[in-house]
Structure formats: structure tokens, C-alpha cells
Amino acid sequence: MHRRFVAWLLIFLLGISIVPSRASAETHTVLGIEGSRFTINGEPTFLLGISYYGGLGAPRETWTEDLREIKRLGLNWIRIWANWAAFDQKAYAVDPEGNPWEPGMLKLREIVGWCDAHGMIVDITLSRGNGVTGPRRLQSLDAHLRAVRSLVEHLKDYRNWYLDLSNERNIRDSRFTSIDDLGVLRREVRSLDSSRLVTASHAGDIPPDMLREYVMRVGLDFIAPHRPRNAQSVQQTEAKTREYLDTLQKIGKIVPVHYQEPFRRDFGSWQPSARDFVADLEGAFRGGAAGWCFHNGDRRAAPDGRPRRSFDLRDGRLFAQLDSEEKNAVELITEFCKKNLLQK
């Protein structure tokens, strides 16, 4: 009897060891594209999200509480950086040479998994850096390729994330990533994971000739313009969105227009109000954009940058760091969500 029990126990334990992980066996949330719109699990969905840049530097209790609040508010995506290092943080999953850094990669996988189970999308962003967001990194194409491979290989079994190959890649400082390099990076992703959605964000409005380069030469799945941050920008977003879509129609390739990083408070002399945030969101929505982000970050005029908001989550939960105007904006955004968006 004892031998038979031991034999059955060994069979049971062996069975447990070969059961695939939940992510590989079942994917809850699948991001896709249908024309100029995103889809979640096949349903056209407007991506309404929030910046969460330094998420990999947050303690577990902080990011879980924040994500629960984000979900409760009706938001359905976050933007997190895979190599964030502002304020001397180790908030990254890949090191400056693109190699996986296991503590950060494990946390990123955990966050992506949490979002997958709760119907949320994750924007994972890479940057070559300009000193503001940490030391320069990924300064060679080989290093950048290693970072791309590291992320795709470690997160391939989740379908709820997309990759921003290079944040504000057009700025001519250490962030600059050439169109040729973008093409190489895009082809690498496609070779590793043919269905992974990819973009590369652009600082400022995108000229028509560059729009063509992005969608035809590089093969980006959607565009991510970071519109100008001034008081006039709010009233321009709807028309600019329509202009992008009209140009894409003429080019012959319609892709989504995704505003993943609009203006924010404490960036410059202009301090947007709660109504400015919502007006920008409404303009993007009416113009036919596929997504919009409630952007937030550090206080540039303060010597220590505080409140740093999503730029440094070691200071506490994101929602505890928002100022009163931002909290009002969140309430208005939630109202907009309830009136206009069908949330799953």
C-alpha cells in the first residue's frame, strides 16, 4: 500500500510539473487592429489609459492598488517603460545594453499578467534616453535589438501588450533612432512574433512625408504622435486627427491614431486644467482617434521634481501624488468614459 501511494504521488507531482503556465495555456486579453480602431478580444475598443512610466520601480502593494483603481475608473490601458531610470531608479526590465535584468523583467511579466487577467492593455516603451529619464542607453543598434528580443521572448505568450520601439525617436539628441534602424527593429519583432503590434512615438505633429515613412517603409501598425504642449493644442486635436486619417487614406494604408502621451501638468509654463484634459480627450474621440492617455509626470520647476507622479512610484501610489486639478480631471474622464465608451 505504501509503495502504491508513493507511485501515485510521483505521478501526480509529475503531472503538475508539466502543466503549462496560465499565460501559455489561456490568454484572457488580446489586442488587435481593425482599420483605424483597436480591438480587444475582437471588439472595437477606444483605448483610454494613463501614464505609469516608473511602474517597474513601484513596490508590489503600490502597483496592485493603482491598477485596481485604474480598472475601477474604467480605464483600460497603462503606459510603462521597459528601461526607465529617472531619479536613480532601477525601474527597468532591460539594462543599458539591452540585456534582460531579471528582477525587473519578472515584475514586468507580473504586471502584464495582472492586466491580462483584468482585460487591460499595456504599452511597453523603450527609449535611448536623453538624461532626463535616466542615463543614455541602447545607443547602438545591437543593444536596441537585444532589448527588443528580450521583451518579445519573455512576454511572447501574452497578447495584451504592444511595443513602442523608441520614444520620441525623431528628436535629434541621444533619443534619435533613424528610420533605417526602426525598420531593422520592426523586422526583428516580426521575425520573433509576427502578430505583435508595434509603433514608434513621434515628438510633435507628424508631417505627411514622415507619416508615409512610418506606415509604408517601417511598417508601424499605428502612429503615436505626441502633440505640442501649449494652450492652443486642445482646440487643434480633433482637426489634426482628421487630417492624419485623411493623409493615411491618400497614402493607401489606414492605421489607428493613438495619443499615448499628450500634454501634462508641471511640464512648462502652461498648466492645463481639468477641462483642458477632457476637451483634448473629446477632440481625439470625435476626430476618430483610437486611443488617448491621461499623461502625468514630475514637476520640472522643483529641484527634486516632486510630486513626481508616475515618474517615481517609490514615493507612493500614483493617485496619492496627483494634484487637485488632476483629481478633478480623473473624475471628468471617468464621466466621459461612462457616457461614451462601452467598457468590458
Secondary structure, DSSP 8 states (H G I E B T S, - for coil): -HHHHHHHHHHHHHHHHHS--HHHH--S--EEEETTEEEETTEEE-EEEEE-TTGGGS-HHHHHHHHHHHHHHT--EEEEESEE-GGG--EESB-TTS-B-HHHHHHHHHHHHHHHHTT-EEEEE-----BTTBS----SHHHHHHHHHHHHHHHTT--SEEEESSTTTTSSSTT---HHHHHHHHHHHHHH-TT--EE-EEEB---HHHHHIIIIII--SSBEEE---STTHHHHHHHHHHHHHHHHHHHT----BEESS---TTSSS----HHHHHHHHHHHHHHT-SEEEE-----TTSTT--S-GGG-GGGS-HHHH--HHHHHHHHHHHHHHHHH----
